[in-house]
Every structure is written in C-alpha cells, then in structure tokens.
Amino acid sequence: MPSATLFIVNPPAGILSVSLAGITLRNPVILAAGTCGYLDEMNDVVDLSRVGAVVTKSITRLPRDGNATWRIVETRCGMMNAIGLANIGVDAFARDIAPRVARVPTTVIGSIAGFSIDDYVAVAAAMDDCDAIQAVEVNVSCPNVHGGTEFGADPRALSELVRSLRPVLSRARLFVKLSPIANGPLAIKDVAKAAIDAGAQPAGPNQRPGADAICLANTMPAMAIDVHTRRPRLANITGGLSGPAVHPIAVKLIHDCYRAVAKDSGTPIIGIGGVLSWEDAAEFILAGASAVEMGTSLFVDPRSPLKVAAGLETWVRAQGATGITELVGGVKLE
C-alpha cells in the first residue's frame, strides 16, 4: 500500500500546471465523479500520480441503493446512465474511505449530493473534516433522481445553498457542478453568477463569498426506447446522456459562462462533457476552462487521461505558450 507521503498538495510547476482557487494541479486532467469508484480504484489501471485530480463518487447523507437495472446503456454517440446516486452514505464514507484519502498520489476532490440544504451541509462538513480532501464538488445537477436538478436550475435556491455551505467549509474549496440546462428564460450565466455571488461570509481565509470554481456541465437529460419491446431502455425511463454527443454543447456553455461571468470574476471553470481526446480538452481550454474532467472516456479506455495530458503538452508547446494557462479563453473570435 502506498505511504501517506505520496499525497502531493502542491506538485512542481510545469507547462501543464494549473491552479484552481489556490489548489495547484500537476495537469488539468481530472477523473470525474461516479466513473472511477469511491476514491482510488482506478489506480489499478492508470497511475493516479500522473493525473491532475480525482473526484470521489457523489456521497449523500444517507446510503442509497440507486435505481434499478438497466441503469447504463450505450448509445451511438455516447452513453446514458441513470445510476440514481447509489452510494454508501456519509457515515460509511467518513469511516471507511476518508482515512485512505491521504495515500492517494494526486489531489482529491469530494463530490456531494443531497435533496435538501441540511443534506448538503452534513456531507460537506464531513468532507471538510478530512484534511486531505482539497475541495468539495457540489452536485446540484443530477438528472437521474427526483428533484436532482432543482438547486442547479433556480438561482435563488442555489444562492441559498452556497450561503449555507460556506460556514462549514473552513478549509476545502467550494466547486459547484451545474446542469447543462436551466428552466424558463434562465441562461447558464445566470445560474453560474448566482453560485459565484452567493454572498455568504467565508469561513476560512482567502475564500470567496460564493463558489471558488464552476464545473460545466453535468449530463444532458435524455431517453432511449427499445423499438422491439417498445419499452424504455433504462429502468428509470430517462437518464443522463454523456460522451461525444454532448461535447459541442459543453463547449458553448463554457464559452458563454467564461465571457459573461467567470473571466471578470476570476472564477476558474472545470469543463466536463465528452472529452475523449486531447483535442476535446484543448477546445474546453480555449473556450475558457482551466481544467477538464473525463468520465465516459474511462469506460472506453481507462488510460485515456494520460494520453490527453501528453497531447495537451505537445499542443501547448506547438502554440508557443510557456504554460497551458496562457491559452485559457484563447479562442479567436475575430
């Protein structure tokens, strides 16, 4: 078993080094929540010391069995899932998983989900108690459970949630993972602005009043039907679409949010959606993302994050940049 000294908070600076709200990552490639186990299970197939960070499975206050099978189906241009936030609950996470975090050879981000503000606060507090968890990714955008997108679609509800979370996060940074859709006339910039400008009094030094980073975006609500049986292919009827099909949508969301809100406020964006190659990741960077998460690609090729990181390094050098941060938001519009 690796020793605790493998945990690196501030890795050496390099051409791919990025900072997310004061957390230095060796490269911008992050393994997304729900696709790589609770913590370090992917270390069996990919060297975690060579990725920027790993996000834990989304943890809720109470254990959840999740939705019935089938809850993952393949599509022609990606994957649909309706896992339903299946997890062991925060007490078991704190007892069995948290003690192992310090031995993971990369930055660890804890993912939390809930159905009420009290739920989120309880799980966030437990994550903050684990000194080795550097940030908390607040999942307000799961389309696969009842009410799973309500906080992410309502700016006022989201502001209230962020304000409630701030006092319990004395150390860990606060990342908010948004849905690719919003209800009514709202645009992604409105929801992102609500998360960033929540207005709570920060609990720790050098913290923002709102979100420290924005994660764009979660899966796209979708449905598939078996034309022979005439039944939905997912037991939950609908699920979340991920993979190449959603990548162009995510590029636009990142671009819009960066130009309207994130750039002027200095809020980093973590791009999520259909990153299978370094070119996909580079698109996110040029649109305004400081880092990228990879999820569906891990089911296709668990070593793809290493290939993406290598490709990004070659690309940055070919662009004549001294570091990848110089290319954030660098799309040429004229």
Beta strands, then each sheet from edge to edge (+ up, - down):
strand 1: 18-20
strand 2: 23-25
strand 3: 29-31
strand 4: 53-55
strand 5: 72-75
strand 6: 78-81
strand 7: 107-112
strand 8: 133-139
strand 9: 173-178
strand 10: 213-216
strand 11: 220-223
strand 12: 225-226
strand 13: 231-232
strand 14: 238-242
strand 15: 269-272
strand 16: 291-294
sheet 1: 1+ 2-
sheet 2: 3+ 4+ 7+ 8+ 9+ 10+ 15+ 16+ 3+
sheet 3: 5+ 6- 14+ 11-
sheet 4: 12+ 13-
end
